[in-house]
Amino acid sequence: MRASRLLSILMRLQKGQVTAEQLSATLEVSVRTIYRDMDHLSFAGVPVYADRGRAGGFQLLDGWTMPPTGLTGIETEALLLSGLPDQVRQLGLHAAMLSGQDKIMETLPESQREFIGKISNRVHVDPVSWFGKEEPADKLHDIADAVWNCRRLSCHYESWRGVVERTINPLGLVVKGGTWYLAGEVTRDERREVGKDVTKEIKEGQRIYRVTKFQEIKVLKETFSRPKIFDLAEFWRQSVKRYEANIYRTTAKLKLSAEGLRQIHKLGDPVAKAAELSKSGSDAEGYFNVTIPIETLDQACSDLLRLGSSCQILEPRELVERVKLALRNMCDLYR
């Protein structure tokens, strides 16, 4: 905690004079603690001194700056993603990440090197889900280059309407569960061509593209200006929220046993949450009535069969008939 605070103080001092009271308010510690921190910086060889008086404060000796790490631009970019080593490799930045890590390690005292080595041997991040696999992303390097340099992309993309040809402005990359997505903006001319058959997101210009769905891409020489107000993380959150809200088209009413309630999470968090919020008190046989969202009848039939005898479908009638047909076919197969 102290090391982090000392670094924050040092970075603030590089911007100019600052008082103990200002640092105390910013770092949420006492003024006495700030004075002790200044003593620690002095003992460590940092030329910090105090000017007394109303207009005084702490400042660094003129011309002194923090020792450079020697990091190149690409090494810095790679280190920002160093918690995702497989994704760094896919972006072609693995060698830069290792080089940058070596340079940073050289600036640290031996005690901190040992601690960092202990962390890396005891904590590992694997962003891919169980039984999942990392999707091939052979076009990722070119797409990333276009994102870094604000270069337009000409592409053939496999959408739900078939293969479409688009020119897009690549705004950012997101990796989720080992799968890469591109946040892109359809150019204005093509936005007019798209017409009324597309989603609101495309009409507004910005949407999500799955990188493996790009059949062909070409990085154009033409550049574009990024939107002045574009927050990639917030855009992704809103896109996920919109997708999860739109994927469920209707609802189904079920009777679930206590075991069924425990197993309903297999159908996804939104379904489990809806079941928990809608469940009635148990009947004489120990079953609960619940209402859950479903995507399609076929998908719901497949999903609900996983719950076996812990679940009885009440509505819609079409779903009941579909499950009965599936069960008859299974009985015929094993007869």
SEGU-144689 format. One line per 5 residues: for each residue y, x, z of N, C-alpha, C. Coordinates in steps of 0.05 Angstrom, whole numbers. Each point is the difference from the previous one (the first is absolute). Layout:
BEGIN
Y/X/Z/Y/X/Z/Y/X/Z | ...
***
This chain:
BEGIN
-24/17/0/24/-17/0/25/17/0 | 0/22/17/23/17/1/5/14/-26 | -23/10/-13/3/14/-25/13/-17/-21 | -8/-25/-1/11/-19/-20/30/-4/6 | 7/-2/26/28/-5/7/17/25/-6
-11/24/5/15/24/-6/5/3/-30 | -20/-8/-16/4/1/-29/22/-20/-9 | 0/-24/12/20/-19/-6/28/10/7 | 2/13/24/26/11/8/9/21/-19 | -18/18/-8/6/22/-18/10/-11/-27
-14/-20/-10/9/-12/-26/27/-13/2 | 6/-12/23/26/-13/4/22/22/3 | -6/22/13/19/21/3/8/13/-27 | -18/0/-18/6/11/-27/20/-17/-15 | 5/-25/9/20/-16/-13/28/4/12
1/14/23/26/5/13/-1/-5/29 | 23/2/13/3/-3/29/-9/-27/10 | -13/-1/23/-9/-25/12/1/3/30 | 6/-22/14/2/2/29/-27/-7/13 | -3/8/25/-25/-7/15/-3/-30/3
22/-14/3/-1/-29/3/-10/-13/-25 | 9/10/-24/-9/-11/-25/-30/4/-4 | -9/25/6/-28/6/-3/-17/-17/20 | 11/-3/24/-14/-16/20/-4/-29/-9 | 20/-12/-12/-2/-27/-10/-19/-2/-24
1/19/-18/-16/0/-24/-30/4/7 | -6/19/18/-27/7/6/-12/-15/24 | 17/-17/13/-8/-17/22/-12/17/23 | 15/21/7/-7/16/24/25/5/15 | -2/11/24/23/5/17/17/24/-10
25/0/7/17/23/-7/-11/26/13 | -11/-2/24/-12/23/13/-22/12/-17 | -16/-18/-12/-22/9/-18/11/14/-24 | 22/-10/-11/12/13/-23/9/29/7 | 12/3/23/8/27/8/-24/19/3
-22/-11/11/-24/17/2/-11/7/-27 | 2/-19/-19/-9/5/-27/16/22/-14 | 26/0/6/18/21/-12/-8/27/11 | -7/1/26/-9/26/12/-26/9/-14 | -18/-18/-6/-25/7/-14/6/11/-28
19/-12/-14/7/9/-26/11/28/1 | 17/5/20/12/27/3/-21/21/6 | -19/-7/18/-22/18/7/-17/7/-25 | -2/-20/-19/-16/4/-24/15/16/-21 | 25/7/5/15/17/-19/18/-16/-18
4/-26/5/18/-16/-16/29/5/10 | 18/9/-17/28/6/10/17/-25/4 | -6/-16/21/15/-24/6/19/6/23 | 24/-10/-2/20/4/22/16/-26/4 | 13/-1/22/15/-24/8/30/6/1
16/-18/-12/29/0/3/8/-19/22 | 15/9/20/8/-16/22/24/-17/-8 | 6/-20/16/23/-17/-4/-6/-27/-13 | 21/-16/-2/-3/-27/-11/-11/0/-28 | 8/18/-17/-9/1/-28/-24/18/-4
-12/9/22/-21/19/-2/-27/-12/-6 | -21/17/1/-27/-9/-6/-17/24/-7 | -25/-5/-6/-18/21/-8/1/5/-30 | -2/25/-8/-2/6/-29/-14/27/-4 | -8/5/-25/-14/24/-7/20/22/-9
-8/25/3/16/22/-10/4/-3/-30 | 25/4/-9/6/-3/-29/-19/15/-17 | -11/-13/-21/-17/14/-19/-29/-1/7 | -8/-9/24/-28/1/8/-14/-26/-10 | -23/2/-12/-16/-23/-8/-29/4/9
-15/-21/-1/-28/2/7/-14/18/-20 | -20/16/9/-15/17/-19/-13/-17/-21 | 2/8/-25/-13/-15/-22/-30/2/1 | -14/-20/-10/-29/0/-2/-9/13/-26 | 17/1/-20/-8/10/-26/-14/-20/-17
1/-26/9/-14/-21/-15/14/-5/-27 | -16/-4/-21/11/-8/-26/2/-31/0 | 14/-11/-20/2/-29/-1/-26/-14/-2 | -18/10/-17/-26/-13/-4/-18/2/26 | 3/22/15/-14/3/25/9/-20/20
26/-5/1/11/-20/18/-10/-28/-7 | 0/-7/-26/-11/-26/-8/-29/-3/8 | -15/21/-4/-29/-1/7/-4/-4/30 | 16/14/16/-3/-2/29/6/-28/10 | 18/-15/-14/6/-27/8/-25/-18/-2
-19/8/-17/-25/-16/-4/-24/14/13 | 4/19/17/-22/17/9/-20/-15/17 | 7/-25/10/-19/-16/14/-20/-13/-18 | 3/2/-27/-18/-12/-19/-9/21/-19 | -18/18/9/-8/23/-17/-12/-7/-27
-17/-21/0/-12/-8/-26/21/-10/-19 | 20/-15/10/21/-10/-18/18/22/-9 | 5/20/17/15/24/-8/-14/14/-23 | -26/2/2/-15/13/-22/2/-16/-26 | -1/-27/2/2/-16/-24/27/3/-13
21/5/16/27/4/-11/4/28/-11 | -20/17/3/2/28/-10/17/17/18 | 3/-7/26/17/15/19/-16/14/21 | -27/2/-2/-16/11/21/7/29/6 | 2/16/-21/6/28/3/27/4/14
20/-16/-9/26/1/12/0/-7/30 | -17/-20/7/-2/-9/28/-11/23/17 | -21/13/-10/-12/22/16/20/23/3 | 14/6/-22/20/22/1/22/-7/20 | 10/-24/-1/21/-9/19/-9/1/29
-25/-9/5/-11/1/27/-1/28/10 | -9/19/-17/-2/28/8/28/11/8 | 20/-7/-15/27/10/6/11/-11/26 | -6/-26/5/9/-11/26/-15/13/23 | -26/4/-3/-16/12/21/10/28/7
10/14/-20/10/27/5/25/0/17 | 15/-22/0/25/-1/16/-5/-8/29 | -25/-8/7/-6/-11/26/-11/22/19 | 4/-3/26/-12/19/19/-30/-5/1 | -15/20/10/-29/-1/1/-10/-25/15
13/-7/22/-9/-23/16/1/-26/-16 | 21/-4/-16/2/-24/-16/-20/0/-23 | -6/24/-12/-20/2/-21/-27/-9/11 | -7/9/24/-25/-7/12/-2/-31/5 | 23/-11/9/0/-29/5/-4/-16/-26
14/9/-21/-2/-14/-26/-29/2/-11 | -12/24/4/-27/4/-9/-19/-19/15 | 5/-4/26/-16/-17/16/2/-29/-10 | 25/-9/-7/4/-27/-10/-16/-4/-26 | 3/19/-19/-13/-4/-26/-31/0/2
-10/13/22/-29/0/4/-10/-25/15 | 19/-16/10/-8/-23/16/9/-27/-11 | 19/0/-19/10/-24/-11/-1/2/-31 | -12/-20/-13/-2/0/-29/7/-28/-10 | 16/-3/-21/8/-25/-11/-15/-5/-26
-16/-22/-1/-14/-8/-24/10/-27/-8 | 17/-2/-21/13/-25/-7/-18/-20/-16 | -24/8/-7/-18/-17/-16/-18/-16/19 | -3/-26/-5/-16/-17/18/-30/7/-3 | -16/-10/20/-29/4/-1/-11/-12/-26
-18/15/-11/-14/-7/-25/19/-2/-24 | 25/7/5/19/1/-22/-1/27/-13 | 13/3/-22/2/26/-13/28/3/-12 | 7/25/-2/26/7/-12/0/-7/-30 | 19/-16/-9/0/-6/-28/10/23/-17
-12/4/-24/10/21/-17/28/-6/-8 | 16/21/-1/29/-4/-7/8/23/-19 | -13/1/-23/6/22/-19/28/-1/-11 | 13/-23/0/27/-2/-10/21/4/21 | -9/4/25/18/0/23/21/23/-2
-9/23/-9/18/23/-1/24/-5/-18 | -5/-12/-24/22/-6/-18/18/-22/11 | -12/-20/13/15/-22/12/18/11/22 | -11/18/17/15/12/22/24/16/-11 | -5/14/-22/21/16/-13/23/-18/-9
-7/-23/-11/20/-19/-9/16/-11/24 | -14/-5/23/13/-11/24/20/21/11 | -9/26/2/17/21/11/26/3/-17 | -4/-2/-27/22/7/-18/14/-23/-12 | -6/-25/9/13/-24/-10/-2/-2/-30
-25/4/-10/-5/-2/-29/-15/-26/-6 | 8/-14/-20/-13/-25/-7/-28/5/-10 | -17/-21/4/-28/1/-9/-5/-21/-21 | -13/8/-22/-10/-19/-20/-30/-2/6 | -10/-25/2/-28/-2/9/-14/-25/-12
-27/2/0/-17/-23/-5/-14/-5/26 | 4/-25/10/-10/-7/27/-18/-24/-1 | -23/2/14/-19/-22/1/7/-20/22 | 14/-21/-8/8/-20/19/-20/-24/-1 | 5/-20/17/-17/-24/-1/2/-16/-26
22/6/-15/3/-14/-26/-11/16/-23 | -13/23/6/-9/18/-21/16/25/0 | -5/17/-20/15/25/-2/28/-5/-11 | 20/8/15/28/-4/-9/13/28/-3 | 20/0/-17/15/25/-5/27/-3/13
8/20/16/25/-2/15/14/27/1 | 26/-2/4/16/24/7/12/-6/27 | -7/17/19/8/-5/28/14/24/12 | 17/-6/20/12/21/16/-17/4/25 | -13/23/3/-17/4/24/17/7/25
-2/-17/20/17/3/24/-13/14/23 | -27/-2/3/-13/13/22/-30/-4/0 | -14/16/15/-30/-1/2/-8/-8/28 | -21/-16/1/-12/-9/26/-30/4/-2 | -12/11/21/-29/2/2/-10/-17/23
-19/-18/-7/-11/-18/21/-30/0/-2 | -13/8/21/-30/0/1/-12/18/-22 | 13/22/-8/-10/17/-20/7/-8/-28 | 16/-22/-3/8/-10/-27/30/4/-3 | 8/10/-24/28/6/-6/13/-24/-14
24/-6/8/16/-21/-14/28/12/-7 | 11/-11/-22/26/8/-8/19/-23/2 | 23/4/14/21/-20/0/17/6/-24 | 1/-19/-18/15/4/-25/19/-23/-7 | 19/7/-16/20/-20/-8/-1/-4/-30
-4/-24/-9/-1/-6/-29/29/3/-11 | 3/13/-23/26/3/-11/12/-26/-8 | 26/-2/-2/14/-26/-4/-9/-13/-26 | -2/15/-22/-8/-11/-26/-27/-13/2 | -19/13/13/-27/-10/1/-1/-23/20
18/-1/20/1/-22/19/6/-26/-15 | 18/2/-20/7/-24/-16/-24/-8/-17 | -16/19/-10/-23/-6/-17/-22/-14/16 | -2/7/25/-22/-10/16/1/-31/2 | 23/-12/3/3/-29/-2/-8/-14/26
-10/-25/-4/-5/-17/23/-28/1/10 | -18/15/-12/-28/0/7/-7/21/21 | 19/13/12/-6/21/18/10/-6/28 | -8/16/19/8/-5/28/29/6/5 | 9/-10/22/28/4/8/7/29/3
-20/16/10/5/28/4/8/14/-26 | -15/-7/-22/6/13/-26/27/-9/-10 | 6/-26/4/26/-10/-9/23/15/14 | -5/7/25/20/15/15/-1/29/-7 | -21/8/-15/-1/28/-10/-18/18/15
-7/-5/25/-15/20/15/-27/-12/8 | -22/16/-3/-26/-10/7/-18/24/6 | -25/-5/7/-20/20/7/-20/3/-22 | -6/25/-7/-21/7/-20/-22/16/13 | -25/-7/-5/-22/17/10/-4/23/-20
1/24/10/0/24/-17/-25/1/-18 | -23/-8/10/-25/1/-17/1/-20/-22 | 18/-20/0/2/-20/-21/16/10/-24 | 13/23/3/15/11/-23/-20/12/-20 | -1/-12/-24/-18/11/-20/12/23/-15
26/-2/-6/14/22/-13/28/2/13 | 10/24/4/27/3/9/13/24/-16 | 26/-2/-3/15/21/-12/27/3/15 | 5/24/10/25/5/14/21/5/-21 | 20/-17/0/22/2/-20/21/20/9
15/9/-20/22/18/7/23/-15/12 | 1/-26/-6/22/-17/10/-1/-3/30 | 22/4/14/1/-3/29/12/-28/7 | 0/-6/26/11/-26/9/13/5/27 | 17/-18/8/13/1/26/-14/-18/20
-9/12/22/-13/-16/20/18/-21/12 | -10/-23/8/17/-20/13/13/12/25 | 25/-7/4/14/12/23/-12/-9/26 | -10/-24/1/-13/-10/24/-29/-6/-6 | -17/20/6/-29/-3/-4/-15/15/22
-13/-15/17/-16/11/22/-29/-4/-7 | -14/22/-7/-27/-2/-9/-18/-13/21 | 2/9/25/-17/-11/22/4/-30/3 | 26/-9/0/6/-28/3/-10/-16/-24 | 4/11/-24/-10/-13/-25/-30/-4/1
-15/21/10/-29/-2/1/-8/-22/21 | 14/0/23/-7/-20/20/4/-28/-10 | 22/-5/-14/5/-26/-11/-20/-8/-22 | -8/20/-16/-19/-5/-21/-28/-8/11 | -8/15/21/-25/-6/13/1/-28/13
22/-6/13/3/-26/13/-1/-22/-21 | 13/4/-22/0/-21/-22/-28/-3/-12 | -14/23/-3/-27/-1/-12/-19/-15/19 | 1/6/26/-18/-13/19/6/-30/2 | 26/-7/-3/7/-29/2/-9/-15/-25
0/13/-23/-6/-14/-25/-29/0/-8 | -16/18/12/-28/2/-8/-16/-24/9 | 8/-13/22/-15/-23/10/12/-25/-12 | -16/-15/-15/10/-23/-15/-4/-27/13 | -20/-2/18/-5/-25/14/-14/6/26
-10/-21/13/-12/4/27/-28/-13/0 | -16/7/20/-26/-12/5/-2/-6/30 | -14/-22/6/-5/-7/28/-29/7/6 | -5/12/23/-26/10/7/-8/-9/29 | -26/1/5/-10/-1/28/-12/27/5
9/14/21/-10/26/6/-12/0/28 | -22/14/3/-11/4/26/16/23/13 | -6/5/26/13/23/13/-6/26/-15 | -24/3/-10/-7/24/-16/16/0/-26 | 4/-23/-12/16/-2/-24/28/9/4
12/-8/23/27/9/7/2/30/3 | -22/12/11/0/29/3/-3/14/-27 | -13/-13/-19/-6/13/-26/21/-7/-21 | 19/-18/5/19/-9/-20/18/23/-10 | 3/21/17/17/23/-8/-10/13/-26
-26/-4/-6/-12/12/-25/15/-10/-25 | 13/-24/3/13/-11/-23/29/9/-2 | 9/18/17/27/11/-1/17/-10/23 | 21/16/6/17/-6/23/15/-27/-3 | 12/-6/-24/14/-26/-3/-18/-24/6
-26/2/-9/-19/-22/5/-6/-2/29 | -6/23/13/-6/0/29/23/-11/16 | 24/8/-7/24/-10/15/3/-30/-3 | -4/-10/-25/3/-29/-4/-21/-15/15 | -25/10/1/-21/-13/15/7/-1/30
10/22/10/7/1/29/22/-20/7 | 20/-2/-18/23/-17/5/-7/-30/-3 | -20/-6/-17/-5/-28/-6/-25/-11/15 | -14/16/14/-26/-9/12/5/-22/21 | -18/-19/-1/1/-22/20/-18/8/24
0/-17/20/-19/4/21/-29/-4/-10 | -19/13/13/-27/-2/-10/-12/-28/5 | -18/-8/-18/-13/-26/3/-25/3/18 | -15/-22/1/-24/1/18/-20/21/-7 | 0/8/-26/-19/20/-9/11/28/1
25/2/9/12/27/2/14/9/-25 | 5/-18/-19/13/8/-26/30/-6/2 | 15/16/-15/30/-3/-1/8/-7/-29 | 19/-19/-2/11/-6/-26/24/18/-6 | 0/13/-23/22/18/-8/8/-6/-29
24/9/-7/10/-1/-27/7/28/-9 | -10/9/-22/6/27/-10/10/-1/-28 | 16/20/-8/9/2/-28/-22/11/-18 | -2/-9/-25/-20/11/-19/14/7/-26 | -12/19/-15/11/8/-26/-9/-20/-22
-26/1/-6/-12/-18/-20/-26/-11/12 | -11/-20/-13/-25/-12/9/-22/20/-1 | -1/16/-22/-22/20/-3/2/21/21 | 24/10/5/4/21/20/-7/-11/28 | 9/-24/6/-5/-12/26/-30/-5/4
-14/-9/-21/-29/-4/2/-14/27/7 | 7/21/-14/-12/26/5/6/10/28 | 25/-4/9/9/10/26/-14/-15/23 | 0/-27/-2/-10/-16/22/-30/1/3 | -14/6/-22/-29/4/3/-7/24/17
19/18/3/-5/23/17/-2/-7/30 | 11/-24/7/-1/-8/28/-26/-15/6 | -16/-6/-20/-26/-13/5/2/-26/14 | -19/-5/19/-1/-25/15/22/-2/21 | 17/20/3/22/-1/20/23/-16/-11
-2/-9/-25/23/-14/-13/-10/-24/-16 | 13/-23/3/-4/-23/-17/26/-8/-13 | 0/-3/-26/24/-7/-15/3/-31/1 | 24/-9/7/5/-29/0/16/-9/-24 | 20/15/-8/18/-6/-23/9/27/-12
6/-1/-26/-1/-22/-19/-29/-6/-9 | -3/-24/-11/-27/-8/-8/-11/18/-22 | 17/9/-18/-9/17/-22/-12/26/10 | 11/11/22/-10/24/12/-27/-5/13 | -3/-23/13/-25/-7/13/-22/-1/-22
5/-13/-22/-19/-3/-22/-7/28/-12 | 20/17/-2/-5/26/-11/-19/17/18 | 5/-2/26/-17/15/19/-29/-12/0 | -3/-27/-2/-26/-12/-1/-15/9/-25 | 14/2/-22/-13/9/-25/-9/29/3
17/17/12/-8/28/3/-24/2/18 | -2/-16/21/-23/1/18/-25/-10/-13 | 2/-21/-17/-23/-10/-14/-11/21/-19 | 18/14/-14/-8/21/-19/-13/23/15 | 10/6/24/-13/21/15/-28/-8/9
-3/-25/9/-27/-10/8/-19/1/-24 | 10/-8/-23/-18/0/-24/-8/29/-7 | 18/19/5/-7/27/-7/-22/11/18 | 0/-8/26/-19/11/19/-25/-18/4 | 0/-23/-15/-23/-19/4/-26/12/-10
***
